[in-house]
């Protein structure tokens, strides 16, 4: 009887270990980046920018990879960094680009459409946009100006 009880305890411990191990493996390794939500809306001439992209470049001592976001049809965006939701906590320069859509044939030839947003916002060297992402996250609505 004592042998059966000991065997049941061992089986329970083994099953518990397998479940916990699976949970830990399922969580995946952490990349060590502290992220926080960064969302908002992009407008130009008072109307939502209906497609395009946003790029974030960590500056002023902020460490980590660049973040990015697609601009949706309603002008909204949500930043991701290294494939995960959120921007690295700290200060970033922002670029915003929306381009004329090109045909599939032109896209295959790596042709890009004409810039629909002001050129000033298209590169990190010229953009005036900067954001500080706090640990609790933030909303940044961007009004592009000529």
C-alpha atoms as one frame of an Amber mdcrd trajectory, in Angstrom:
protein
   0.000   0.000   0.000   2.790   2.423   0.880   4.461   1.616  -2.462   1.265
   2.465  -4.360   0.912   5.727  -2.451   4.533   6.653  -3.192   4.026   5.805
  -6.899   0.895   8.038  -7.015   2.853  10.909  -5.425   5.686  10.500  -7.944
   3.212  10.467 -10.856   1.511  13.606  -9.504   4.857  15.355  -9.103   5.930
  14.334 -12.619   2.656  15.552 -14.124   2.908  18.842 -12.205   6.502  19.302
 -13.390   5.519  18.642 -17.004   2.641  21.126 -16.838   4.783  23.836 -15.220
   7.621  23.188 -17.657   5.223  23.471 -20.578   3.863  26.737 -19.246   7.339
  28.176 -18.852   8.379  27.075 -22.332   5.146  28.455 -23.768   5.916  31.893
 -22.399   9.077  31.999 -24.478  12.269  33.794 -23.621  12.052  37.463 -22.725
  13.924  39.840 -24.999  14.642  42.088 -22.017  12.892  45.109 -23.530  10.536
  47.207 -21.440   7.635  48.227 -23.665   4.546  50.346 -23.193   1.565  51.027
 -25.458   1.904  53.875 -27.956  -1.205  54.535 -30.020  -2.870  57.473 -31.713
  -4.268  58.981 -34.879  -2.439  60.680 -37.758  -4.143  63.574 -39.557  -3.146
  65.903 -42.386  -5.208  68.951 -43.366  -7.645  67.952 -40.635  -8.411  64.538
 -42.185  -7.162  61.084 -41.140  -4.195  59.783 -43.121  -5.777  56.563 -44.461
  -2.623  54.490 -45.046   1.105  54.617 -44.458   3.643  53.907 -41.758   5.220
  55.336 -38.654   8.775  54.645 -37.563  10.337  55.214 -34.137  14.043  55.683
 -33.538  15.247  55.493 -29.901  17.247  58.646 -28.993  18.639  60.513 -25.992
  19.995  57.397 -24.273  16.989  55.152 -24.939  18.262  51.663 -25.777  16.479
  49.177 -28.015  15.385  48.458 -31.570  13.263  50.732 -33.714   9.502  50.495
 -33.464   6.953  50.772 -36.247   3.250  50.919 -36.971   0.963  50.693 -39.957
  -1.536  53.528 -40.291  -5.060  52.154 -40.678  -7.864  53.473 -42.921  -9.178
  55.634 -40.061  -5.730  57.143 -39.374  -5.095  55.100 -36.230  -1.896  53.269
 -35.370  -0.470  50.957 -32.675   3.301  50.648 -32.364   5.112  47.313 -32.210
   8.786  46.703 -31.483  10.664  43.557 -32.472   7.357  41.878 -33.300   5.685
  42.578 -29.958   3.093  45.234 -29.018   4.374  48.504 -27.612   7.267  50.920
 -27.924  10.462  50.750 -25.892  10.091  52.990 -22.840  11.999  56.238 -23.368
  12.443  58.959 -25.978  12.048  58.443 -29.726  12.126  60.446 -32.942   9.155
  59.669 -35.191   8.800  59.567 -38.948   5.496  59.409 -40.806   5.064  58.467
 -44.446   2.061  57.932 -46.661   2.660  57.271 -50.332   0.553  57.029 -53.438
  -0.327  53.381 -53.995   1.364  51.727 -56.975   0.306  48.885 -59.222   1.323
  45.333 -58.420   3.665  45.394 -61.403   5.378  48.570 -60.174   5.648  47.116
 -56.661   7.396  44.016 -58.043   9.893  46.371 -59.695  10.452  48.053 -56.293
   8.889  51.324 -57.468   7.351  53.507 -54.777   4.559  55.999 -55.081   4.750
  59.752 -54.656   4.899  60.960 -51.042   1.433  62.164 -49.917   2.557  63.583
 -46.575   5.032  66.441 -46.058   8.638  65.495 -46.824   9.780  66.978 -43.488
   8.255  64.017 -41.600   9.744  61.338 -43.905  13.269  61.041 -42.459  14.800
  60.959 -38.993  17.177  63.773 -40.009  14.359  66.221 -40.787  11.397  65.214
 -38.634  10.436  67.554 -35.796   8.395  64.779 -34.136   9.591  63.369 -30.831
   7.776  61.380 -28.138   8.605  60.229 -24.634   6.993  56.848 -23.936   6.383
  56.451 -20.175   6.041  53.065 -18.459   2.234  53.361 -18.429   2.162  54.091
 -22.176   0.702  57.069 -23.993  -1.507  58.248 -26.820   0.074  60.530 -29.404
  -2.206  62.120 -31.970  -0.102  63.515 -34.810  -1.275  66.481 -36.893   1.016
  66.843 -39.908   1.530  70.401 -41.166   2.929  71.799 -44.433
